[in-house]
Amino acid sequence: MRPVAALLLGGLISCCSSGGTASAQAAGTSQAVESPADSVRRHGAPVPPAHVLDSPSVLFAAGVFALVEAYDYPYSFGATFIARPMTTWRLSPGAGFAAGPDGIAFMYVDLRRDFALGERWYFTPSLAAGWFINGDVIGPRDHLEFQSGIMFARRFDNGLRLGLAGLHISNGGLEHPNNGTEAVLLTLQVPLQQ
């Protein structure tokens, strides 16, 4: 977890600190809608208003909790509330849960940032910390666990985002052995403002 989290956090901080204002302004420029005429792209499809793009949202996720054959690939499903971006770094705090078979559960708070890849695609790294209940023993052994993740998603005209996320959960080296697990999830992010 340490190298992955350090890499993600270092990249996030360096990107935000070196060009945070510029990237936030660029994101605002590419996403903000200044008039009804500006809300239509050249090919006629509308761009959602800025308040929809920056709206609080709920992210639903379902997939595999552990990519290990020995654990029989247990399922995972969950939801995360994501607040609107804050500060010039455009960091979005959130809180959520994930659950799986035989009592597996993870309740967490997280921090994430969207990076726009053109008009419709987003790359979103995230870091989370929370309480892990390992009912079926899939790798993590401690209750305090950390989650690092990346998500790629595509936004549709109505503001919905469909994506794919990869996550790593472990204790961050606080205890030994530092057992962990990797998860792959399909995601659907629903804005709470229209």
NORMO-V369966 format. One record per residue. N is the residue number from 1. RES is the residue in three letters. SS is DSSP state (A for helix, B for strand, O for the rest). OMEGA is omega in degrees with one decimal (* if undefined). D_LAST is the distance of its C-alpha to the last C-alpha in Angstrom with 2 decimals. Layout:
n->N res->RES ss->SS omega->OMEGA d_last->D_LAST
n->N res->RES ss->SS omega->OMEGA d_last->D_LAST
This chain:
n->1 res->MET ss->O omega->-175.1 d_last->37.43
n->2 res->ARG ss->A omega->-179.3 d_last->38.91
n->3 res->PRO ss->A omega->-179.0 d_last->39.14
n->4 res->VAL ss->A omega->-179.0 d_last->35.70
n->5 res->ALA ss->A omega->179.6 d_last->34.03
n->6 res->ALA ss->A omega->179.0 d_last->36.14
n->7 res->LEU ss->A omega->179.9 d_last->35.28
n->8 res->LEU ss->A omega->-177.6 d_last->31.51
n->9 res->LEU ss->A omega->178.1 d_last->31.62
n->10 res->GLY ss->A omega->178.7 d_last->34.11
n->11 res->GLY ss->A omega->-179.8 d_last->32.12
n->12 res->LEU ss->A omega->-177.8 d_last->28.91
n->13 res->ILE ss->A omega->-178.8 d_last->30.86
n->14 res->SER ss->A omega->178.9 d_last->32.93
n->15 res->CYS ss->A omega->-176.9 d_last->30.04
n->16 res->CYS ss->A omega->-175.9 d_last->28.14
n->17 res->SER ss->A omega->-179.0 d_last->31.29
n->18 res->SER ss->A omega->-178.5 d_last->32.81
n->19 res->GLY ss->A omega->-175.1 d_last->29.84
n->20 res->GLY ss->A omega->-179.4 d_last->27.07
n->21 res->THR ss->A omega->-179.0 d_last->26.63
n->22 res->ALA ss->A omega->-179.0 d_last->27.06
n->23 res->SER ss->A omega->177.3 d_last->24.73
n->24 res->ALA ss->A omega->178.2 d_last->22.05
n->25 res->GLN ss->A omega->178.6 d_last->22.67
n->26 res->ALA ss->A omega->178.7 d_last->22.73
n->27 res->ALA ss->A omega->179.0 d_last->19.44
n->28 res->GLY ss->A omega->179.4 d_last->17.99
n->29 res->THR ss->A omega->-176.4 d_last->19.81
n->30 res->SER ss->A omega->-174.4 d_last->18.64
n->31 res->GLN ss->A omega->-173.1 d_last->14.93
n->32 res->ALA ss->O omega->177.8 d_last->14.61
n->33 res->VAL ss->O omega->-175.3 d_last->13.88
n->34 res->GLU ss->O omega->178.3 d_last->16.50
n->35 res->SER ss->O omega->178.6 d_last->16.45
n->36 res->PRO ss->A omega->-179.4 d_last->15.15
n->37 res->ALA ss->A omega->180.0 d_last->18.25
n->38 res->ASP ss->A omega->-175.4 d_last->17.49
n->39 res->SER ss->A omega->177.7 d_last->14.21
n->40 res->VAL ss->B omega->178.0 d_last->16.52
n->41 res->ARG ss->O omega->-176.1 d_last->18.79
n->42 res->ARG ss->O omega->-177.4 d_last->22.43
n->43 res->HIS ss->O omega->169.0 d_last->22.20
n->44 res->GLY ss->O omega->-179.4 d_last->19.50
n->45 res->ALA ss->O omega->-176.4 d_last->16.44
n->46 res->PRO ss->B omega->171.5 d_last->13.33
n->47 res->VAL ss->O omega->178.3 d_last->12.26
n->48 res->PRO ss->O omega->178.8 d_last->8.58
n->49 res->PRO ss->O omega->-177.8 d_last->8.54
n->50 res->ALA ss->A omega->-178.3 d_last->10.27
n->51 res->HIS ss->A omega->174.9 d_last->8.00
n->52 res->VAL ss->A omega->179.9 d_last->5.75
n->53 res->LEU ss->A omega->-179.6 d_last->9.34
n->54 res->ASP ss->O omega->-178.1 d_last->10.72
n->55 res->SER ss->O omega->165.2 d_last->8.38
n->56 res->PRO ss->O omega->-176.0 d_last->10.64
n->57 res->SER ss->B omega->173.2 d_last->10.79
n->58 res->VAL ss->B omega->-179.7 d_last->13.33
n->59 res->LEU ss->B omega->176.2 d_last->15.77
n->60 res->PHE ss->B omega->-176.6 d_last->17.95
n->61 res->ALA ss->B omega->176.3 d_last->21.32
n->62 res->ALA ss->B omega->-180.0 d_last->24.46
n->63 res->GLY ss->B omega->-175.0 d_last->27.70
n->64 res->VAL ss->B omega->-177.5 d_last->31.14
n->65 res->PHE ss->O omega->-176.3 d_last->32.07
n->66 res->ALA ss->O omega->-179.4 d_last->35.40
n->67 res->LEU ss->O omega->-178.5 d_last->36.54
n->68 res->VAL ss->O omega->-177.3 d_last->40.13
n->69 res->GLU ss->A omega->-178.2 d_last->42.21
n->70 res->ALA ss->A omega->178.7 d_last->44.30
n->71 res->TYR ss->A omega->177.5 d_last->41.33
n->72 res->ASP ss->O omega->174.4 d_last->40.53
n->73 res->TYR ss->O omega->-178.1 d_last->36.99
n->74 res->PRO ss->O omega->-179.3 d_last->35.30
n->75 res->TYR ss->B omega->174.9 d_last->31.71
n->76 res->SER ss->B omega->170.4 d_last->28.83
n->77 res->PHE ss->B omega->-178.8 d_last->25.46
n->78 res->GLY ss->B omega->-179.9 d_last->23.12
n->79 res->ALA ss->B omega->179.0 d_last->19.81
n->80 res->THR ss->B omega->170.7 d_last->18.81
n->81 res->PHE ss->B omega->-179.2 d_last->16.43
n->82 res->ILE ss->B omega->179.6 d_last->15.60
n->83 res->ALA ss->O omega->178.2 d_last->15.12
n->84 res->ARG ss->O omega->179.5 d_last->13.73
n->85 res->PRO ss->O omega->-179.0 d_last->16.57
n->86 res->MET ss->B omega->179.3 d_last->19.48
n->87 res->THR ss->O omega->178.2 d_last->22.60
n->88 res->THR ss->O omega->176.8 d_last->23.56
n->89 res->TRP ss->O omega->177.7 d_last->23.96
n->90 res->ARG ss->O omega->177.0 d_last->20.22
n->91 res->LEU ss->B omega->-179.0 d_last->21.18
n->92 res->SER ss->B omega->174.4 d_last->18.71
n->93 res->PRO ss->B omega->179.2 d_last->20.49
n->94 res->GLY ss->B omega->176.8 d_last->19.83
n->95 res->ALA ss->B omega->-177.9 d_last->21.70
n->96 res->GLY ss->B omega->179.1 d_last->22.26
n->97 res->PHE ss->B omega->171.0 d_last->24.89
n->98 res->ALA ss->B omega->-179.7 d_last->26.52
n->99 res->ALA ss->B omega->179.9 d_last->29.12
n->100 res->GLY ss->O omega->-176.7 d_last->31.78
n->101 res->PRO ss->A omega->173.6 d_last->34.99
n->102 res->ASP ss->A omega->172.4 d_last->37.86
n->103 res->GLY ss->A omega->176.4 d_last->36.09
n->104 res->ILE ss->O omega->178.4 d_last->34.56
n->105 res->ALA ss->B omega->177.5 d_last->31.68
n->106 res->PHE ss->B omega->177.1 d_last->30.13
n->107 res->MET ss->B omega->-168.0 d_last->28.12
n->108 res->TYR ss->B omega->166.1 d_last->27.05
n->109 res->VAL ss->B omega->-177.6 d_last->25.27
n->110 res->ASP ss->B omega->178.1 d_last->24.27
n->111 res->LEU ss->B omega->-176.6 d_last->23.40
n->112 res->ARG ss->B omega->176.2 d_last->21.80
n->113 res->ARG ss->B omega->176.2 d_last->20.98
n->114 res->ASP ss->B omega->169.9 d_last->19.17
n->115 res->PHE ss->B omega->-178.6 d_last->21.37
n->116 res->ALA ss->B omega->174.2 d_last->19.98
n->117 res->LEU ss->B omega->-172.3 d_last->22.41
n->118 res->GLY ss->O omega->-175.5 d_last->21.63
n->119 res->GLU ss->O omega->-170.1 d_last->18.28
n->120 res->ARG ss->O omega->-174.9 d_last->17.20
n->121 res->TRP ss->B omega->-178.8 d_last->19.42
n->122 res->TYR ss->B omega->171.2 d_last->19.41
n->123 res->PHE ss->B omega->-173.5 d_last->22.35
n->124 res->THR ss->B omega->170.4 d_last->21.77
n->125 res->PRO ss->B omega->179.9 d_last->24.87
n->126 res->SER ss->B omega->173.9 d_last->24.83
n->127 res->LEU ss->B omega->-177.9 d_last->27.49
n->128 res->ALA ss->B omega->172.9 d_last->27.68
n->129 res->ALA ss->B omega->-178.7 d_last->30.38
n->130 res->GLY ss->B omega->-175.1 d_last->30.83
n->131 res->TRP ss->B omega->-176.0 d_last->33.09
n->132 res->PHE ss->B omega->175.0 d_last->34.27
n->133 res->ILE ss->B omega->-172.8 d_last->36.05
n->134 res->ASN ss->O omega->-177.6 d_last->38.07
n->135 res->GLY ss->O omega->-174.7 d_last->39.11
n->136 res->ASP ss->O omega->177.2 d_last->40.27
n->137 res->VAL ss->O omega->-178.2 d_last->41.43
n->138 res->ILE ss->O omega->179.3 d_last->39.49
n->139 res->GLY ss->O omega->179.9 d_last->40.49
n->140 res->PRO ss->O omega->-175.3 d_last->39.19
n->141 res->ARG ss->O omega->-174.7 d_last->41.87
n->142 res->ASP ss->O omega->178.2 d_last->40.58
n->143 res->HIS ss->O omega->177.2 d_last->38.03
n->144 res->LEU ss->B omega->-179.0 d_last->36.65
n->145 res->GLU ss->B omega->178.6 d_last->34.99
n->146 res->PHE ss->B omega->-178.5 d_last->32.91
n->147 res->GLN ss->B omega->172.0 d_last->30.36
n->148 res->SER ss->B omega->-175.8 d_last->29.76
n->149 res->GLY ss->B omega->171.1 d_last->27.45
n->150 res->ILE ss->B omega->-179.9 d_last->25.97
n->151 res->MET ss->B omega->170.5 d_last->23.06
n->152 res->PHE ss->B omega->-176.7 d_last->22.37
n->153 res->ALA ss->B omega->176.7 d_last->19.03
n->154 res->ARG ss->B omega->179.3 d_last->17.55
n->155 res->ARG ss->B omega->176.9 d_last->13.96
n->156 res->PHE ss->O omega->-175.4 d_last->12.94
n->157 res->ASP ss->O omega->-179.3 d_last->11.19
n->158 res->ASN ss->O omega->178.5 d_last->8.12
n->159 res->GLY ss->O omega->177.6 d_last->8.04
n->160 res->LEU ss->O omega->175.3 d_last->10.42
n->161 res->ARG ss->B omega->176.0 d_last->13.70
n->162 res->LEU ss->B omega->-174.1 d_last->17.05
n->163 res->GLY ss->B omega->177.8 d_last->19.96
n->164 res->LEU ss->B omega->-177.4 d_last->23.46
n->165 res->ALA ss->B omega->171.3 d_last->24.67
n->166 res->GLY ss->B omega->-174.9 d_last->28.24
n->167 res->LEU ss->B omega->171.4 d_last->29.28
n->168 res->HIS ss->B omega->179.5 d_last->32.61
n->169 res->ILE ss->B omega->174.2 d_last->33.54
n->170 res->SER ss->B omega->-176.8 d_last->36.84
n->171 res->ASN ss->O omega->175.6 d_last->38.49
n->172 res->GLY ss->O omega->179.5 d_last->38.59
n->173 res->GLY ss->O omega->178.8 d_last->42.39
n->174 res->LEU ss->O omega->178.0 d_last->42.74
n->175 res->GLU ss->O omega->177.4 d_last->44.97
n->176 res->HIS ss->O omega->1.9 d_last->47.18
n->177 res->PRO ss->O omega->-179.7 d_last->46.83
n->178 res->ASN ss->O omega->179.2 d_last->43.29
n->179 res->ASN ss->O omega->179.6 d_last->42.16
n->180 res->GLY ss->B omega->178.8 d_last->38.63
n->181 res->THR ss->B omega->175.2 d_last->36.47
n->182 res->GLU ss->B omega->179.7 d_last->34.05
n->183 res->ALA ss->B omega->173.5 d_last->31.00
n->184 res->VAL ss->B omega->-172.1 d_last->29.01
n->185 res->LEU ss->B omega->166.3 d_last->25.63
n->186 res->LEU ss->B omega->-175.8 d_last->23.02
n->187 res->THR ss->B omega->172.9 d_last->19.52
n->188 res->LEU ss->B omega->-178.0 d_last->16.02
n->189 res->GLN ss->B omega->-173.8 d_last->13.28
n->190 res->VAL ss->B omega->177.9 d_last->10.01
n->191 res->PRO ss->B omega->-178.3 d_last->7.17
n->192 res->LEU ss->O omega->174.5 d_last->6.80
n->193 res->GLN ss->O omega->179.8 d_last->3.80
n->194 res->GLN ss->O omega->* d_last->0.00
